[in-house]
Amino acid sequence: MNKYFRTIPVISFVVLLSILCSCSSGTQASTSTTPLPTGPQSSPLLDGNISVTAETNLDNAFVVTANMKNVSVAGYFECFGGAPNHIELYLMDDATYKKFLQKPGVPNILYDSQLMSSADINQAITTPGTYHLVFRNISPATLSPAQQVKTTIVLNWTYY
C-alpha cells in the first residue's frame, strides 16, 4: 500500500481532534432556570360540570409549595338536575384525607360546606403540602345514581 494512503487517516484524525478541541475550549456548560412569575397567580382546580356518583367521593388533589404565599382556594358549586340536589364539599390536608377515607367527620378539616345545594368557598391555606378538594355525595343510589354539580374553584397564590 502506498505510504501516502496510510497517512491520510492519521492526518484526518489529528485535524478532527484539533477542531473539536478548539470548539470546546473556553466554553462551559451552563444551566439556566426560568424565574418564577411574580404577582398574583391562579390555577383552576375544578371548572365546569362534574358528576358525583351516589355514596362516593370525588377527590381532586393538589400541591401547595413552600415558595407560594397568600394561598387560597376560592369559588363556588351549585347542584342541578334532580333530587336530592345536595352535596358536601371538603378541603383538607393529606393526613386528614387519609383519616377521612377511614371515617368521615374527622377533625382538622379546613372547609366543610355541610350538606348544601350550593355554596361558596374562600379558604386560606397557610402550610405547604398536598391538599384534597373532595365532593361527597351521601345520597343512596336508590334515590339518584349521581349528583350533577356545576363548579368553578381555583387555587390562588403569589410566589415569593
KAGI-V55406 format. One line per field, one symbol per residue. phi: phi as a letter, one per 30 degrees, with the letter a starting at -180 (. if undefined). psi: psi as a letter, one per 30 degrees, with the letter a starting at -180 (. if undefined). burial: b if it has 24 or more other ideal C-beta (glycine too) atoms within 12 Angstrom, else e. A space follows every 50 residues. Layout:
BEGIN
phi->???
psi->???
burial->???
END
This chain:
BEGIN
phi->.deddddddddddddddddddddcdicbdbbbcddddcidbabdcbbkcb bceehbcccbdacccdccbhdacblabbdaikddibacbbbaddddddde ddaejddiddbbdidbcaacbabdbcbdlcbbcbcbcddddddadacdbc bbbbccabdb
psi->kkeefffeeeeeeeeeeeeeeeefkfkkkkkkkkkkllakllkkekjakl kjkkhlkjkjklkklfgklhklkkallkklgllfhllkkkklleeeeeee eejlgllgkekjfajlflllkikkkfklaklkjkkkjfkkffekflkkkk kjklkklkk.
burial->eeeeeeeeeeeeeeeeeeeeeeeeeeeeeeeeeeeeeeeeeeeebbeeeb ebebebbbbbebebeeebeebbbbbebbbeeeeeebbbbbbbbbebbeeb eeeeeeeebbbbbeebbebebebebeeeeebbbbbbbbbeeeebebbbbb bebbbbbeee
END
